[in-house]
């Protein structure tokens, strides 16, 4: 069955960086687009970044453009989200998504 396991979240100060990882299994990873979402307390889940199956094309929410970078390693069945210049408003649970399946999420807290 499809499994997505996120990791790499934590507590970071404003301006800091984190790298999230998502390990995928149970499907042909290299055939599918991968997406990172996030959900902040009291808010709806929102799309953060997407990457095509080959990794050649990416897309970002305006709020994270030029700060976050999505990448993937098809050989390792991993997708990553490099987050730089983190802001307080980036605090959320970050989720990996593929084929309509969700991981358990990883908490990112940006606080001074």
Secondary structure, DSSP 8 states (H G I E B T S, - for coil): --EEEEE--EEE-TT--EEEEEEEESS-GGGS-EEEEEE-TTS--EEEEEE-TTSS-EEE-TTTTTTEEEEEETTTTEEEEEE-S--GGG-EEEEEEETTEE---EEEEE--
